[in-house]
Amino acid sequence: MRRFLLISYVFPPAGGGGVQRPAKFAKYIGRFGWEPVVVTVKNPSVPSRDESLLKDLPPELIVRRLPTLEPSPLAEPAPGGGGEPGPVGRLKKWVAGKLFPDRHVLWIPLALPGALRAARRHKVEAVMVTAPPFSTFMLGAAVARRLDLPLVLDFRDEWSGYYAQGFSPSAEDSGRAERVLHAERRLVDQAARVIGASDAYCRRFRHLHGWQEEKYVWIPNGYDPDDFPPADQPPSRHRPGERLKLLYTGTVFAVTSLDPLWAGLAGLDPDKRRHWEVEICGRAVPGQVLDPGLEGLTVSRPGYLDHDEVIKRMTRADVLVLTLADLPGSQRVIPGKVFEYLAARRPILALVPRGEAAAIVNGCQAGRVVEPGNTAELTKLLEYWLDDPPPALGPPPEQFSRINLAGRLAEVLEQAVVAHQEADR
């Protein structure tokens, strides 16, 4: 069995969408001749934990949890239990905002010696880093340089584009954006292979940084067949007389605002809204509307739930809601949950701009895409579904199975080793 160093700041028992990718790679890549040696943080500064994800980790998996200098928690709550941080918390946030490329850079001084020891001890043949946080790319690059190993960068998000703007065009700082672009270019130049969670990321990277097409590889997020009912088990059906349930999962923030959904529901008569229910499973940043108070509409907010429970609720919902604000770069984003929505076999209501996510939903005939701002079309669709609820989906495409995606990663690791050897000649 060949070994590689897998550096990921987010890893079980940390929770949230980003943790699924490295955890599922670690679960399945052993089937393809590679064994990960995981380097992650011991005391992570993350917003949630999900102990249920630990069951995905193979018992023989080597995991090195290394301490960080980051303050944890990052911000203290305000007096009275409110959601806004108090004075010390605001100071910490201000200091963290000045660190480059992000506050997690404080992990590197303590993590680098431990990562080097793990790589040497277990005789790894490659270093793979998944990000964000993008400071971990710098950690992986340092390990790869010192040990003369091939580097593989896995972009779960787009650093120099969408992510560098803080998911908001108004947040762009030209000086910081230039530093990010320069850092990204140096890292891409060093890497033997660059993976993007969206094919559009790969195309953009090649346009920005050059190199041959084979350097950039699309490995999307996906679904784990173990998490869902068997493909031959018929999905549940809507029962006449019951309210239709719209389910949203994940974090609600500016880029995933539910405002387009509320606008569409507001266009319905109150008597028709009584036949709809909205459930929101996940965290929300302050200022986001989680219940517009529309007459007749039922809204439930159970908050953050562990992954197993969220999957159960997906399979019981009538429609799964996907949102993306129409911001520069958002057309290149594919939210990871779209693949689990496909595996849940429930129709998708995608309130997203034209782009990669819309293409997945349309290409899989998995529901309806309504662009944000097209309120009249959404209201009309919701009204139509009351008389004719959307049918369940067929089995999800196997190309998005986490098993097959782990096999693709194994191929990329082999390519990286060969490319690095050729570059050394």
N, C-alpha and C positions, 0 to 999 in steps of 0.2 A: 504493500500500500504506500503510495506516494503522499507526501505531506506538504501543506502550504500554510502560511500564517494568514489567518483571517482576522483583520483588525476592524472592530465595529464598536463604536461608543455605545450604541443601543443594542442590548441583548437581554434575553430573559434573565431575571424576572422583570426587567423594564417593560412597560406596556406601550401601546400606541401603534400606529400603522407602520412606522419605519422599522420596527423590530421584526416583523414577519419575514422580511427578505433574508437577512443573515441567518435567522433561526431555521428557516426551511432549507436554505443551502446546506447548513450544517447537518440537518436531519437526513438529507437524501444523497449528498454527493459521494458518500462512501460506496454507493452502488456502482460508481463509475471509476473506481480506482484511486480516488483522492481522499485524504483524511485531513480535516481542518484542525489546526491548533489555534484556538480562539484567544485573542487578546481583547479584553474589554475593561470597563472601568469598575472599580470596586464600590464606590459610593457615588453613583451618577446623579447629576443634576437634571432630572427628568420629571415631568408633571404627573406620571402615573406608573403604577406597577400592575403586573398581571401574572400572578403565580401559576395560572393554568398553562401558560406557554412553556413552562419548564418540562412538561411531559413530552414535548417534541424533541428534546435533546437526547441523543443516544447516550446510554450509561457510560460508554467508554470514551466519550468526547473529552478532549483535553481543553480546559478553560483556565486561562490565567486572568484573574481579576486584580487589576493594578490600581492603587490609590491615586487620587487627584488632589490638587491644591485648590480646586474650586470651592467657594462657599456653598454650603448646602444646609437648608434650602437657600436659593438665591435671594429671595426677598421675604422679609417677615411680614405677616399679615397686619393690617391696620387694626388699631384698637376697636373692639366691638365686633370683631369677626368679619368685617367687610372684605370685599374682594380686592381692594386696592392696597398696595404695600404702604407701610408706614415710612418714616424718615430714613431709618437705617436701610430698609429695603429699597427705597428710591436711590439712595447713595450707591448701594451695591449694583443696581441696575445701570446707573450712570457709568460706573467704573467698567462694568462688563461690556457696555456698549462701545467703549474706547479700545478694547482689545482687538487685535487683528490675528486671524480673520474672524474669530468669535471667542466667547468667554471660555470655551472648552480647550483653548490653547494651553490653559493652566494644567491640563492633564499631561502634556508632553514631558516636562522635566522628570516626573516620577515614572512615567510609562516607558520611556525609551530604554532605560537599562533593563527593565523586566522583559520588554519585547525582544531585545537582542538576545537575552539569555534563553528565552523560550525558542527562538528561531535556531540558535546554535544547538541547544540540547536535543531538539527533536528533528534536526537535520532537514529543515523545510527546503523546498525547491523553488518557492515563489512567495511573494508577499501580495496579498489582495487587501484593499481597503475599501469599505463602503461608507458613503457619506451622504447627507450631513450627519454631524457637524463636520465642516470641511477642514478644520484644523487637524483632523485625523489623517487626512491625506499627507500632511507634512510629517507626521509621525511615521507613517508607512514608507514614505520616500526616504527618510533618514535611515531606517532599518535596511531597506533595499540597497542604498548606496554603500553603507558600511560593510555589508556582507556580500556585495556584488551579486544580488539576486534580481530576477525580473519583477517588475512592479505592475500590478493590475489595479486600475482605478475604477470603482463602481459608483457612478453618479445616480443616486436615487432621485435627486433633484438637479436642476440646472443652476450651477453656481454663478457664473458670470452674467447670466441673463436674468431670469425671473427671480431667482433666490437673492441675488445681490441687491435687488431693489426693495427687499423686504416685502415682496408681494404687493407693492404699490408703486406706481410710477412716480408719485410725489415724494417718495422716500429716497429716491436715487441721489447719491452723493457722488459727483463726478470724480473727485479725488479718490474716494474709496473704491469706486467701480473700476478705476484704472489700476489700482493696486491688486484688486481681485483678478482682473484679466491677466495682469503680468504673472501673478502667482499661479493661476490656472495654466497658463502657457508653459511655464517652467515644469510643472508637474506632468502635463501631457507629453512634453518633449522627453521626459525621463521614462515614462510608462511604456511597457512593451505592448500593452493592450488597454483600451479605454472602453468601458461598458456604460451604456446609457439605458435607463429604465424606459425611455421613449426613443423611438427611431429618429424622431425629429431632433433630439439632443445630439445624436451622433452626426447627423447631417450638419447641424450648426457648428459642432466642434471642428469638423473637417474644414468647413468654410473659414473659421476663425484661426485655426492653428496649423492647417496644412496636414502633411503626412498622407500616406496611402490609405485607401478606403478600408483595407483589411484591418487597420489598427483599431477601428471603431466598430463595436459590436452591440447590437440591440438584444438585451435580455430583459423582457418585461417582467413586471410583477405577475403573480399568478394566484392559483388556488391550490390548496392541499386536498386531494381526494379523501384523505382520512377525516377531514373536518366536516364532511357533508354526507347526506344519505346516499346510498348506492345509486348509480345512474339508472338502474332498472327499477328503482322504487318510484312510483308516480308521485309527483308533487301534490301538495294539498290544493283543494279548490275553494274558491270563495262560496260561502253559504248565503243564499238569497235572504234578504232581510237584515243581514248584519252590516255594520258600517264598513266601508272600504278603508283599509289602513295603508297610509303612506309612511314608510319608514326611512329615516335618515340616520346614517351611522357615521361616526368620526367627529373630528373637531369642527366647530363652527367658528369661523373667523372671516376676515374681510374677503378673502379669495373664495370661500365656500359659503358665503352669505345665503341665508334662506329667504331673503327679501323677494326674489322673483317668485318663489313658491307662494308666499303670503299674498303677493299682488294677484296672482292667478286665482287663488281661493277667494280673495275679496270680490272678484267679479261675479261670483255665484250668488244666487239668492240665498238668504239664510236657511230656507227650508231645504235647499239642496246641500248646503254645507253640513247640515245635520247628518248627512249620510257619509261624511268623511271624518277620518281620524288621522292625526299626524303624531307619530312617535319619534322622538329624538334621542338616540343613544350615543352619548359622547360628551366631551367637554365643550365649553364655549368660552370665548374671550369676552371680557366686559364690553358692553355696548351692542352686542349682537341681539337681535330680536328673536326670542325663542317662543313667544306666544303673542300674536298680534291682537288678541282679544276680539276676534271676529265672532259675531253672533252666530250661534249654532255649531261652531267648529270645536271639536274636542282635540286638545293637545296634551300629550303626556311626555314627561321628561325624566326618565329614570336615571339620567346621568351616565357616568362612565361605568361600563360593565366589562367583565372579563370576556375574552374572545369567544369562548365556548358559548356563553349566553347570547352574545350578539349574533352568532351564527344561527342559533335556534330561532331567534326573532326574525332574522332574514327569511328563513324558510317558511315562516308563518304569515309574513306580510303579503299584502295584495300587490303593492307597487314599491320598488326601492328607488329612493331619490338620490340623484347624483348632481352636484352643483359645482360650477366653476364661474367665477366672475370674468367678464370680458375685459381683461387687462392685457397690455402688451406682453406677449410670451405665453399667455395661458393656453393658446391653441396648441402648444407643444407638450402640454402636461397630460399625463394619463394617471388619474388617481388610482392608487393600488386597489381600492375597494371595488372597482368596476369588475375585476376578475372574480372576486368572491361573490359579487352580485350575480354574475353569470352562473357560478356553481350552485347558488341557492335556487336557481331556476325560476326566479320571480321576475316579472317584467320590470324594465328600468325606465324611469322618467329622468332623462338627462337634460338638465337645464344648463347647457354648456355652449360655448361658442363653437363655430366650425373649426375642426382641427382633429388632433389625434384621438381624443376621447370620443368625440362624436363618430369618428370613423370606426372605432371598435364596436360601439353600440349598433350602428347601422349595419356594419359588415356582418355581425353575428345575428342580425335581425332580433335584437334583444329588447326592443321597446321603442320608445319615441324620443327624438331629440327636439327640444324647443329652445331656441336661442334666448339667452337672458334679455329681457326687455320686450319680448314678444308676448305681452300679457294676454291680449285677446285670443291668440292661438291656444295658450295654456288653459284659459278659462273654458274655451270651447271643448278642448280635449277632456278636461275633468268632468264636464257636463256629459259628454258622450260616454265616458267610462261608467257613469252611474247606471246607464241603461244597458251597456255592453262591456262588462269588466274585461280587462286585457287577459289573455290566456297565459298559462304557465309556459316557461321555456323548455326546450329540449335539453339534452345533456350538454355540458359546456365543452368547448373545443379542447382537445387533448394537448394542443400546442401550448396552452397556458397552464398546464399541470405543473406544480412545483417539482415533480419528479423529472419531467422532461427538461425543465429549465435548469435543474441541477446538472443534468447530462450536458447541456449546452455550456455551462460554466466549466465543466471538466475539459471540454474541448478547447475553451479559451485559455485555460491554464497551460495545457500542452502547447498551444500555439505560442504563448508568452515565453515559455522556457526555450523553445526552438528559436524564436526571434532574438532572445537575449544572447543565446549562444552564437548566433550568426553575427550579431553586432560586435561581440567580443573578438571575433576572428580578425 
